[in-house]
Amino acid sequence: MKRCEEHYEPIRKLFELCAEPEEWDVFVERTQLKRISQGTHLVRAGDGVKHAYFCSVGLFRLYYALDDGKEYNKSFSRAPDFVTSYGAMIRGTPSYFSIQALEDSAVIEVPYALLRELTDRSHSWERFVRHSVEQLYLKKEERERQLLYLDAEERLRLFRDKYPGLENRIPQYHIASYLGISPVSLSRIVNRQRN
């Protein structure tokens, strides 16, 4: 499936903040819309990564799976946001983590080679990609600070602020994994807050 206007609209709005409208056509011509069923992986740990994805509908989790079977959610990505294993894509190495759809979703698949080509020839695209990477860096820095300095209750409060409504869309064990606590501990915190 090539494209549907409504799926491209959120990324077009982001693009217009820092790029020239005539450059948009090149992007549309060389990307494609993909529908992803709930439970399907965009990326599995160990995969090579040659695309970035712009989530236009739905929700993804980015997670590490250990040899003992435990999984640790590192983040969630929902519309409208980019999702990929950036390090693996940039370095050309296998991804250390997996990306899985938690709901039926739709993404715009953006080849990394296209991003490189566009940023090499256009200051507008360079600004757009820089802005996207800056936002990713800010999220990563904030996440590290939360895990190092805040207790579980405060991390839960910030999770709710950052992802409003998400608590009702995903199982509690995914939230516990993201917070770095057990589902039992999360249940205790939630019950305590209700009382």
Backbone as ProteinMPNN parsed JSONL, in Angstrom:
{"seq_chain_A": "MKRCEEHYEPIRKLFELCAEPEEWDVFVERTQLKRISQGTHLVRAGDGVKHAYFCSVGLFRLYYALDDGKEYNKSFSRAPDFVTSYGAMIRGTPSYFSIQALEDSAVIEVPYALLRELTDRSHSWERFVRHSVEQLYLKKEERERQLLYLDAEERLRLFRDKYPGLENRIPQYHIASYLGISPVSLSRIVNRQRN", "coords_chain_A": {"N_chain_A": [[0.856, -1.155, 0.0], [0.672, 2.14, -0.889], [0.126, 4.943, 0.056], [-1.927, 6.93, 2.233], [-3.618, 9.895, 2.596], [-4.411, 10.839, 5.208], [-2.709, 9.493, 6.944], [-0.228, 10.519, 6.402], [-0.48, 13.139, 7.131], [0.093, 13.979, 9.935], [2.958, 13.795, 10.041], [3.618, 15.514, 7.983], [2.864, 17.965, 9.064], [4.74, 18.205, 11.156], [7.047, 18.291, 9.598], [6.684, 20.703, 8.207], [7.339, 22.578, 10.097], [10.046, 23.038, 9.942], [11.006, 22.829, 7.327], [11.042, 23.129, 3.694], [8.069, 23.292, 1.756], [8.043, 22.244, -0.93], [9.871, 20.196, -0.898], [8.638, 18.108, 0.241], [7.286, 16.36, -1.494], [9.206, 14.595, -2.542], [9.817, 13.028, -0.336], [7.315, 11.753, 0.101], [6.999, 10.264, -2.255], [8.971, 8.316, -1.974], [8.566, 6.802, 0.252], [6.598, 4.467, 2.205], [3.34, 3.435, 3.282], [2.601, 1.254, 5.923], [0.659, -1.252, 7.366], [0.398, -2.566, 10.595], [-0.194, -5.357, 12.48], [-1.537, -5.936, 15.771], [0.745, -7.166, 18.146], [2.68, -7.84, 16.289], [6.089, -7.614, 15.273], [8.07, -4.821, 14.498], [10.766, -4.592, 14.552], [13.116, -6.992, 15.587], [15.226, -7.979, 18.258], [18.562, -8.376, 17.301], [18.076, -8.125, 14.618], [19.016, -6.493, 11.563], [18.724, -3.001, 10.837], [17.16, -0.964, 8.593], [15.409, 1.046, 8.238], [13.553, 3.887, 9.386], [10.599, 4.493, 11.234], [7.527, 6.153, 11.07], [5.07, 6.519, 13.294], [1.76, 6.634, 12.629], [-0.705, 5.813, 13.424], [-1.713, 4.082, 16.301], [0.296, 2.091, 18.618], [3.447, 1.315, 20.029], [5.819, -0.774, 21.727], [9.137, -0.561, 22.95], [11.562, -2.799, 23.724], [13.805, -4.737, 25.805], [14.84, -8.094, 25.769], [15.844, -10.556, 27.949], [18.101, -13.374, 28.398], [16.944, -15.085, 30.243], [14.288, -14.885, 29.755], [12.939, -12.695, 30.757], [11.48, -9.51, 30.164], [12.105, -6.098, 29.476], [10.652, -3.076, 29.263], [11.709, -0.326, 27.476], [10.726, 1.993, 26.382], [7.753, 3.622, 25.086], [6.051, 4.162, 22.043], [3.932, 6.21, 20.295], [1.397, 7.407, 18.065], [1.658, 10.847, 17.158], [4.763, 9.863, 16.22], [8.269, 9.075, 15.782], [9.777, 5.86, 15.403], [12.291, 3.511, 15.881], [15.265, 1.473, 15.889], [17.599, 3.447, 16.485], [20.412, 3.514, 16.901], [21.263, 1.034, 15.806], [20.409, 1.382, 13.174], [21.922, 3.611, 12.302], [24.587, 2.786, 12.729], [24.659, 0.436, 11.313], [24.456, -2.045, 12.488], [23.253, -5.001, 14.257], [20.105, -4.722, 15.991], [19.781, -4.095, 19.489], [17.456, -4.248, 20.867], [13.883, -4.969, 20.759], [10.972, -4.043, 18.815], [7.613, -3.809, 19.159], [4.21, -3.975, 18.102], [1.606, -2.841, 20.097], [-0.985, -2.427, 19.63], [-3.253, -2.602, 16.831], [-1.717, -0.984, 14.211], [-0.374, 1.732, 12.197], [2.297, 2.643, 10.113], [4.622, 4.898, 8.586], [7.025, 3.896, 6.481], [10.357, 4.671, 6.342], [13.132, 4.69, 4.435], [16.491, 4.454, 5.575], [18.547, 5.16, 3.871], [17.273, 7.041, 2.245], [16.768, 9.109, 4.1], [19.424, 9.859, 4.64], [20.249, 10.719, 2.098], [18.464, 12.895, 1.647], [19.099, 14.633, 3.795], [21.741, 15.198, 3.207], [21.531, 16.775, 0.95], [19.85, 18.89, 1.518], [19.214, 21.662, 3.522], [16.855, 22.074, 4.865], [15.831, 19.495, 5.329], [17.898, 18.588, 6.895], [17.555, 20.205, 9.18], [15.038, 19.234, 9.975], [15.562, 16.494, 10.587], [17.526, 16.873, 12.542], [16.019, 18.179, 14.528], [14.231, 16.079, 15.173], [16.026, 14.162, 16.202], [17.064, 15.581, 18.365], [14.793, 15.694, 20.005], [14.501, 12.984, 20.601], [16.878, 12.564, 22.047], [16.414, 14.201, 24.294], [14.257, 12.824, 25.467], [15.518, 10.41, 26.133], [17.501, 11.255, 27.959], [15.904, 12.277, 30.03], [14.543, 9.959, 30.796], [16.655, 8.366, 31.806], [17.405, 9.94, 34.01], [15.095, 9.756, 35.588], [15.055, 7.004, 36.253], [17.367, 6.809, 37.786], [17.131, 8.677, 39.892], [14.52, 8.908, 40.961], [11.793, 7.639, 42.953], [9.586, 4.748, 42.719], [6.869, 5.549, 42.848], [6.933, 8.237, 42.082], [7.982, 7.925, 39.501], [5.828, 6.6, 38.328], [3.893, 8.626, 38.405], [5.072, 10.459, 36.631], [5.099, 8.884, 34.332], [2.352, 8.756, 33.827], [1.905, 11.45, 33.256], [3.477, 11.819, 30.981], [2.489, 9.923, 29.198], [-0.482, 10.244, 28.792], [-3.546, 8.579, 29.36], [-2.548, 6.166, 28.441], [-2.291, 4.203, 30.34], [-4.732, 2.953, 30.423], [-4.766, 1.584, 28.1], [-2.916, -0.441, 27.873], [-1.62, -3.558, 29.259], [-1.062, -3.86, 32.811], [1.356, -5.049, 33.536], [3.126, -4.285, 31.548], [3.499, -1.604, 32.098], [4.648, -1.769, 34.646], [7.06, -3.016, 33.979], [8.241, -0.984, 32.447], [8.553, 0.931, 34.448], [10.424, -0.27, 36.003], [9.833, -1.996, 38.082], [8.147, -4.664, 39.916], [5.066, -6.246, 38.806], [3.436, -6.713, 41.039], [4.371, -4.824, 42.907], [3.666, -2.486, 41.55], [0.889, -2.752, 41.548], [0.381, -2.486, 44.299], [1.158, 0.202, 44.697], [-0.698, 1.541, 43.067], [-3.109, 0.788, 44.324], [-2.716, 1.939, 46.832], [-2.709, 4.637, 46.148], [-5.342, 4.955, 45.365], [-6.729, 4.831, 47.72]], "CA_chain_A": [[0.0, 0.0, 0.0], [1.577, 3.274, -1.018], [-0.114, 6.002, 1.026], [-3.242, 7.514, 2.471], [-3.354, 11.264, 3.045], [-4.557, 11.072, 6.65], [-1.56, 8.933, 7.653], [0.917, 11.394, 6.161], [-0.748, 14.49, 7.633], [0.85, 14.364, 11.142], [4.386, 14.002, 9.761], [3.712, 16.709, 7.153], [2.807, 19.112, 9.975], [6.058, 18.304, 11.791], [7.986, 18.675, 8.55], [6.496, 22.113, 7.863], [7.942, 23.439, 11.111], [11.46, 23.338, 9.691], [11.439, 22.483, 5.973], [10.34, 23.752, 2.579], [6.98, 22.431, 1.288], [8.305, 21.54, -2.192], [10.695, 19.008, -0.651], [7.763, 17.089, 0.79], [6.918, 15.392, -2.532], [10.261, 13.573, -2.641], [9.612, 12.138, 0.809], [6.107, 10.952, -0.108], [7.227, 9.339, -3.359], [9.954, 7.27, -1.678], [8.214, 6.109, 1.489], [5.351, 3.734, 2.038], [2.513, 3.179, 4.449], [2.478, -0.165, 6.262], [-0.226, -1.564, 8.487], [1.054, -3.528, 11.475], [-1.163, -5.966, 13.387], [-1.165, -6.046, 17.182], [1.622, -8.294, 18.444], [3.708, -7.97, 15.251], [7.326, -6.873, 15.524], [8.718, -4.021, 13.449], [12.18, -4.95, 14.681], [13.451, -7.956, 16.649], [16.63, -7.924, 18.674], [19.393, -9.158, 16.393], [17.798, -7.717, 13.234], [19.578, -5.278, 10.999], [17.673, -1.985, 10.735], [17.408, -0.096, 7.449], [14.304, 1.997, 8.135], [12.898, 4.54, 10.515], [9.16, 4.39, 11.055], [6.733, 7.204, 11.687], [3.81, 5.938, 13.739], [0.641, 7.537, 12.37], [-1.825, 5.259, 14.186], [-1.366, 2.928, 17.12], [1.177, 2.12, 19.775], [4.524, 0.33, 20.037], [6.738, -0.813, 22.867], [10.526, -0.876, 22.66], [11.917, -3.586, 24.904], [14.922, -5.672, 25.838], [14.51, -9.437, 26.257], [17.022, -11.215, 28.485], [18.175, -14.814, 28.147], [16.062, -15.802, 31.169], [12.906, -14.684, 29.338], [12.387, -11.435, 31.265], [11.453, -8.407, 29.219], [12.141, -4.781, 30.096], [10.23, -2.023, 28.334], [12.529, 0.881, 27.58], [9.874, 3.146, 26.076], [6.578, 3.407, 24.256], [5.972, 5.128, 20.953], [2.564, 6.256, 19.778], [1.189, 8.448, 17.063], [2.568, 10.862, 16.008], [6.149, 9.797, 16.692], [9.169, 8.16, 15.092], [10.205, 4.698, 16.167], [13.247, 2.614, 15.234], [16.481, 1.29, 16.659], [18.449, 4.451, 15.833], [21.815, 3.105, 16.925], [21.467, -0.036, 14.828], [20.216, 1.936, 11.834], [23.032, 4.5, 11.967], [25.85, 2.032, 12.707], [24.578, -0.74, 10.446], [24.65, -3.225, 13.333], [21.966, -5.549, 14.724], [19.439, -4.022, 17.085], [19.848, -4.733, 20.801], [16.113, -4.365, 21.429], [12.787, -5.263, 19.84], [9.879, -3.079, 18.733], [6.399, -4.6, 18.947], [2.94, -3.249, 18.114], [0.695, -3.199, 21.188], [-2.315, -2.256, 19.04], [-3.197, -2.495, 15.378], [-1.037, 0.293, 13.991], [0.065, 2.072, 10.842], [3.543, 3.406, 10.115], [5.233, 5.271, 7.319], [8.358, 3.302, 6.457], [11.286, 5.633, 5.756], [14.457, 4.095, 4.295], [17.589, 5.261, 6.108], [19.278, 5.715, 2.72], [16.547, 8.233, 1.825], [17.061, 10.163, 5.078], [20.804, 10.321, 4.403], [20.266, 11.47, 0.839], [17.755, 14.166, 1.811], [19.833, 15.534, 4.695], [22.971, 15.607, 2.532], [21.299, 17.766, -0.104], [18.884, 19.923, 1.879], [19.278, 22.2, 4.885], [15.534, 21.89, 5.471], [15.781, 18.125, 5.846], [18.877, 18.536, 7.972], [16.878, 20.777, 10.354], [13.971, 18.319, 10.377], [16.167, 15.32, 11.236], [18.159, 17.343, 13.776], [14.942, 18.401, 15.5], [13.75, 14.761, 15.605], [17.069, 13.54, 17.029], [17.109, 16.332, 19.628], [13.665, 15.25, 20.835], [14.852, 11.646, 21.072], [17.905, 12.709, 23.075], [15.781, 14.735, 25.501], [13.493, 11.729, 26.083], [16.47, 9.448, 26.699], [18.122, 11.871, 29.13], [14.889, 12.34, 31.081], [14.296, 8.572, 31.245], [17.792, 7.967, 32.65], [17.307, 10.677, 35.268], [14.002, 9.182, 36.38], [15.447, 5.698, 36.796], [18.446, 6.961, 38.764], [16.863, 9.572, 41.02], [13.151, 8.958, 41.459], [11.214, 6.381, 43.44], [8.596, 4.158, 41.814], [5.646, 6.352, 42.828], [7.186, 9.429, 41.269], [8.105, 7.469, 38.109], [4.469, 6.33, 37.857], [3.262, 9.919, 38.164], [5.636, 11.022, 35.397], [4.597, 8.037, 33.244], [0.985, 9.214, 33.535], [2.011, 12.768, 32.63], [4.088, 11.685, 29.656], [1.642, 9.074, 28.359], [-1.859, 10.303, 29.3], [-4.477, 7.601, 28.797], [-1.899, 4.912, 28.063], [-2.525, 3.237, 31.415], [-5.964, 2.232, 30.106], [-4.627, 0.92, 26.794], [-1.956, -1.548, 27.91], [-1.634, -4.315, 30.512], [-0.302, -3.265, 33.905], [2.715, -5.59, 33.589], [3.983, -3.484, 30.659], [3.819, -0.372, 32.83], [5.595, -2.152, 35.7], [8.345, -3.249, 33.323], [8.775, 0.332, 32.101], [8.934, 1.624, 35.685], [11.521, -1.0, 36.647], [9.333, -2.637, 39.302], [7.328, -5.84, 39.641], [3.624, -5.963, 38.716], [2.881, -6.692, 42.398], [4.705, -3.513, 43.478], [2.839, -1.482, 40.881], [-0.474, -2.915, 42.057], [0.358, -1.896, 45.639], [1.213, 1.659, 44.559], [-1.98, 1.984, 42.507], [-4.121, 0.618, 45.377], [-2.444, 2.94, 47.866], [-3.128, 5.943, 45.608], [-6.797, 4.993, 45.297], [-7.272, 4.953, 49.087]], "C_chain_A": [[0.908, 1.225, 0.0], [1.315, 4.346, 0.033], [-1.587, 6.332, 1.143], [-2.968, 8.865, 3.101], [-3.399, 11.43, 4.557], [-3.378, 10.523, 7.453], [-0.323, 9.818, 7.505], [0.751, 12.773, 6.804], [0.04, 14.842, 8.901], [2.336, 14.615, 10.877], [4.57, 15.233, 8.869], [3.694, 17.966, 8.024], [4.136, 19.295, 10.705], [7.097, 18.814, 10.799], [7.898, 20.171, 8.254], [7.09, 23.066, 8.89], [9.366, 23.851, 10.742], [11.912, 23.059, 8.257], [10.56, 23.15, 4.92], [9.289, 22.794, 2.015], [7.291, 21.659, 0.009], [9.165, 20.282, -2.0], [9.863, 17.843, -0.127], [7.462, 15.989, -0.233], [7.943, 14.273, -2.662], [10.085, 12.548, -1.537], [8.428, 11.2, 0.56], [6.325, 9.898, -1.182], [8.091, 8.142, -2.968], [9.741, 6.596, -0.324], [6.94, 5.32, 1.25], [4.655, 3.523, 3.369], [2.421, 1.671, 4.666], [1.535, -0.302, 7.447], [0.408, -2.707, 9.276], [0.015, -4.067, 12.458], [-0.63, -6.013, 14.807], [-0.341, -7.314, 17.401], [2.757, -8.487, 17.447], [4.912, -7.11, 15.603], [7.742, -6.081, 14.283], [10.184, -4.403, 13.377], [12.293, -5.984, 15.791], [14.928, -7.792, 16.998], [17.436, -8.864, 17.784], [19.18, -8.819, 14.929], [18.676, -6.542, 12.833], [18.431, -4.285, 10.788], [18.022, -1.024, 9.604], [16.339, 0.964, 7.268], [14.036, 2.664, 9.476], [11.411, 4.452, 10.209], [8.491, 5.567, 11.751], [5.379, 6.603, 12.014], [2.692, 6.951, 13.52], [-0.622, 7.097, 13.098], [-1.277, 4.137, 15.043], [-0.329, 3.188, 18.182], [2.193, 0.996, 19.687], [5.25, 0.357, 21.37], [8.116, -1.171, 22.354], [11.041, -1.586, 23.894], [13.151, -4.459, 24.679], [14.414, -6.997, 26.377], [15.812, -10.11, 26.7], [16.964, -12.718, 28.221], [17.235, -15.614, 29.05], [14.579, -15.604, 30.843], [12.283, -13.395, 29.846], [12.496, -10.356, 30.19], [11.377, -7.089, 29.978], [11.781, -3.73, 29.053], [11.085, -0.782, 28.548], [11.738, 2.137, 27.256], [8.664, 2.682, 25.289], [6.582, 4.492, 23.188], [4.57, 5.053, 20.379], [2.468, 7.397, 18.784], [1.075, 9.81, 17.736], [4.029, 10.9, 16.479], [6.96, 8.849, 15.811], [9.529, 7.013, 16.007], [11.167, 3.885, 15.297], [14.342, 2.325, 16.244], [17.517, 2.201, 16.003], [19.912, 4.031, 15.789], [22.116, 2.045, 15.89], [21.358, 0.491, 13.406], [21.431, 2.761, 11.415], [24.345, 3.736, 11.826], [25.838, 0.854, 11.744], [24.837, -2.022, 11.207], [23.291, -3.777, 13.75], [21.414, -4.748, 15.902], [19.601, -4.808, 18.381], [18.462, -4.949, 21.4], [15.089, -4.62, 20.326], [11.743, -4.155, 19.895], [8.632, -3.848, 18.312], [5.156, -3.709, 19.009], [2.072, -3.758, 19.255], [-0.76, -3.038, 20.763], [-2.154, -2.384, 17.532], [-2.719, -1.084, 15.064], [-0.775, 0.519, 12.509], [1.308, 2.931, 10.962], [3.894, 3.808, 8.693], [6.675, 4.78, 7.395], [9.293, 4.213, 5.663], [12.665, 4.982, 5.641], [15.548, 5.026, 4.836], [18.391, 5.896, 4.975], [18.597, 6.985, 2.21], [16.805, 9.386, 2.792], [18.455, 10.734, 4.871], [20.871, 11.192, 3.158], [19.624, 12.852, 1.001], [18.525, 15.136, 2.711], [21.134, 16.009, 4.062], [22.727, 16.734, 1.531], [20.41, 18.929, 0.312], [19.044, 20.372, 3.33], [17.941, 22.04, 5.606], [15.409, 20.498, 6.079], [16.76, 17.953, 6.997], [18.266, 19.08, 9.268], [15.805, 19.831, 10.887], [14.53, 17.117, 11.133], [16.836, 15.728, 12.543], [17.116, 17.556, 14.875], [14.43, 17.067, 16.054], [14.748, 14.082, 16.539], [17.193, 14.263, 18.373], [15.985, 15.898, 20.563], [13.924, 13.862, 21.409], [15.874, 11.723, 22.201], [17.304, 13.215, 24.383], [14.98, 13.665, 26.231], [14.425, 10.754, 26.793], [17.098, 9.997, 27.979], [17.138, 11.921, 30.312], [14.614, 10.952, 31.659], [15.415, 8.104, 32.17], [17.724, 8.651, 34.014], [16.227, 10.083, 36.171], [14.412, 7.864, 37.03], [16.501, 5.817, 37.885], [18.023, 7.707, 40.027], [15.479, 9.469, 41.648], [12.669, 7.607, 41.964], [10.09, 5.955, 42.492], [7.319, 4.985, 41.733], [5.805, 7.594, 41.959], [7.34, 9.054, 39.796], [6.726, 7.173, 37.515], [3.75, 7.644, 37.548], [3.763, 10.531, 36.851], [5.228, 10.205, 34.17], [3.2, 8.51, 32.831], [0.988, 10.581, 32.862], [2.491, 12.661, 31.183], [3.19, 10.936, 28.682], [0.195, 9.103, 28.852], [-2.768, 9.306, 28.578], [-3.867, 6.255, 28.468], [-2.141, 3.812, 29.096], [-3.776, 2.392, 31.15], [-5.869, 1.436, 28.808], [-3.72, -0.298, 26.83], [-2.045, -2.292, 29.236], [-0.695, -3.692, 31.549], [1.142, -3.792, 33.95], [3.662, -4.852, 32.641], [4.402, -2.185, 31.346], [4.85, -0.668, 33.912], [6.984, -2.352, 35.111], [9.014, -1.93, 32.96], [9.284, 1.071, 33.337], [10.099, 0.96, 36.407], [11.112, -1.631, 37.964], [8.516, -3.866, 38.917], [5.862, -5.431, 39.498], [2.956, -5.895, 40.097], [3.154, -5.336, 43.058], [3.863, -2.42, 42.851], [1.411, -1.547, 41.396], [-0.618, -2.302, 43.45], [0.329, -0.369, 45.573], [-0.137, 2.191, 44.089], [-3.082, 1.89, 43.566], [-3.95, 1.665, 46.482], [-2.916, 4.331, 47.417], [-4.643, 6.07, 45.527], [-7.419, 5.252, 46.682], [-7.022, 6.322, 49.676]], "O_chain_A": [[1.821, 1.318, 0.82], [2.204, 4.637, 0.834], [-2.382, 6.039, 0.249], [-2.173, 8.969, 4.035], [-2.531, 12.084, 5.134], [-3.079, 11.035, 8.532], [0.529, 9.853, 8.393], [1.733, 13.491, 6.997], [0.62, 15.927, 8.951], [2.911, 15.551, 11.433], [5.581, 15.926, 8.988], [4.424, 18.921, 7.755], [4.606, 20.423, 10.856], [7.924, 19.664, 11.13], [8.921, 20.831, 8.07], [7.321, 24.237, 8.587], [9.842, 24.898, 11.181], [13.116, 23.055, 7.999], [9.482, 23.663, 5.22], [9.575, 21.613, 1.815], [6.847, 20.519, -0.131], [9.174, 19.403, -2.862], [10.346, 16.713, -0.064], [7.391, 14.813, 0.126], [7.573, 13.118, -2.871], [10.191, 11.345, -1.772], [8.53, 9.994, 0.784], [5.882, 8.759, -1.032], [7.965, 7.07, -3.559], [10.626, 5.907, 0.183], [6.281, 5.481, 0.222], [5.283, 3.444, 4.425], [2.196, 0.908, 3.726], [1.618, 0.457, 8.413], [0.889, -3.685, 8.702], [-0.592, -3.29, 13.195], [0.577, -6.116, 15.025], [-0.684, -8.388, 16.908], [3.702, -9.224, 17.729], [4.773, -6.02, 16.158], [7.761, -6.607, 13.17], [10.766, -4.522, 12.299], [11.635, -5.862, 16.824], [15.76, -7.503, 16.138], [17.039, -10.005, 17.546], [19.999, -9.178, 14.083], [19.032, -5.704, 13.662], [17.289, -4.696, 10.583], [19.052, -0.351, 9.648], [16.342, 1.697, 6.279], [14.258, 2.089, 10.541], [11.016, 4.348, 9.047], [8.846, 5.928, 12.873], [4.628, 6.221, 11.116], [2.677, 8.008, 14.151], [-1.508, 7.911, 13.36], [-0.472, 3.33, 14.579], [-0.096, 4.324, 18.596], [1.859, -0.131, 19.321], [5.29, 1.381, 22.052], [8.257, -1.982, 21.438], [10.97, -1.043, 24.997], [13.485, -4.852, 23.561], [13.642, -7.024, 27.336], [16.761, -10.218, 25.923], [15.917, -13.261, 27.867], [16.78, -16.693, 28.672], [13.712, -16.095, 31.566], [11.193, -13.032, 29.404], [13.458, -10.3, 29.424], [10.68, -6.975, 30.987], [12.512, -3.522, 28.085], [11.173, -0.255, 29.657], [12.026, 3.214, 27.778], [8.559, 1.524, 24.884], [7.063, 5.603, 23.414], [4.082, 3.98, 20.025], [3.36, 8.241, 18.689], [0.45, 9.916, 18.791], [4.461, 11.885, 17.077], [6.414, 7.945, 15.179], [9.582, 7.164, 17.228], [10.888, 3.611, 14.13], [14.338, 2.882, 17.342], [18.225, 1.789, 15.084], [20.573, 4.174, 14.761], [23.112, 2.139, 15.173], [22.129, 0.093, 12.532], [21.915, 2.622, 10.292], [25.127, 4.004, 10.914], [26.895, 0.329, 11.395], [25.372, -2.982, 10.651], [22.28, -3.089, 13.61], [22.163, -4.177, 16.695], [19.564, -6.038, 18.376], [18.303, -5.738, 22.332], [15.383, -4.505, 19.137], [11.638, -3.427, 20.882], [8.598, -4.46, 17.245], [5.057, -2.814, 19.849], [1.829, -4.959, 19.37], [-1.666, -3.474, 21.474], [-1.041, -2.285, 17.014], [-3.254, -0.107, 15.589], [-0.932, -0.382, 11.685], [1.377, 3.832, 11.798], [3.513, 3.146, 7.728], [7.443, 5.197, 8.262], [9.065, 4.493, 4.486], [13.31, 4.745, 6.662], [15.53, 6.231, 4.585], [18.859, 7.028, 5.097], [19.281, 7.916, 1.784], [17.035, 10.516, 2.361], [18.648, 11.949, 4.92], [21.474, 12.265, 3.166], [20.175, 13.856, 0.549], [18.593, 16.33, 2.418], [21.588, 17.116, 4.352], [23.612, 17.553, 1.289], [20.23, 19.867, -0.464], [19.012, 19.553, 4.249], [17.908, 21.887, 6.827], [14.937, 20.342, 7.205], [16.473, 17.246, 7.963], [18.438, 18.485, 10.332], [15.675, 19.647, 12.097], [14.026, 16.763, 12.2], [16.729, 15.018, 13.542], [17.321, 17.152, 16.019], [14.218, 16.936, 17.259], [14.359, 13.496, 17.549], [17.405, 13.623, 19.403], [16.195, 15.75, 21.767], [13.604, 13.594, 22.567], [15.746, 11.02, 23.204], [17.643, 12.719, 25.457], [15.009, 13.593, 27.46], [14.154, 10.326, 27.915], [17.212, 9.278, 28.972], [17.511, 11.639, 31.451], [14.471, 10.796, 32.872], [15.145, 7.506, 33.212], [17.957, 8.02, 35.045], [16.429, 9.93, 37.375], [14.149, 7.636, 38.211], [16.526, 5.008, 38.812], [18.507, 7.401, 41.117], [15.294, 9.913, 42.781], [13.084, 6.56, 41.466], [9.699, 6.697, 41.591], [6.74, 5.111, 40.654], [4.907, 7.949, 41.195], [6.876, 9.79, 38.926], [6.478, 7.457, 36.343], [3.071, 7.751, 36.527], [2.977, 11.055, 36.061], [5.033, 10.764, 33.09], [2.903, 8.646, 31.644], [0.16, 10.843, 31.99], [1.973, 13.329, 30.288], [3.132, 11.262, 27.496], [-0.312, 8.072, 29.294], [-2.757, 9.206, 27.351], [-4.596, 5.291, 28.237], [-2.189, 2.63, 28.754], [-3.865, 1.251, 31.603], [-6.792, 0.699, 28.459], [-3.751, -1.112, 25.907], [-2.495, -1.727, 30.233], [0.32, -3.084, 31.209], [2.051, -3.067, 34.356], [4.865, -4.794, 32.894], [5.534, -1.729, 31.186], [5.811, 0.082, 34.082], [7.975, -1.903, 35.688], [10.22, -1.774, 33.146], [10.311, 1.749, 33.289], [10.693, 1.547, 37.312], [11.937, -1.789, 38.865], [8.228, -4.087, 37.74], [5.457, -4.388, 40.012], [2.025, -5.115, 40.302], [2.268, -4.765, 43.694], [3.394, -1.52, 43.549], [0.791, -0.514, 41.651], [-1.631, -1.668, 43.746], [-0.427, 0.275, 46.3], [-0.657, 3.164, 44.635], [-3.896, 2.804, 43.695], [-4.93, 2.205, 46.996], [-3.454, 5.1, 48.214], [-5.174, 7.177, 45.612], [-8.504, 5.824, 46.785], [-7.414, 6.586, 50.812]]}, "name": "protein", "num_of_chains": 1, "seq": "MKRCEEHYEPIRKLFELCAEPEEWDVFVERTQLKRISQGTHLVRAGDGVKHAYFCSVGLFRLYYALDDGKEYNKSFSRAPDFVTSYGAMIRGTPSYFSIQALEDSAVIEVPYALLRELTDRSHSWERFVRHSVEQLYLKKEERERQLLYLDAEERLRLFRDKYPGLENRIPQYHIASYLGISPVSLSRIVNRQRN"}
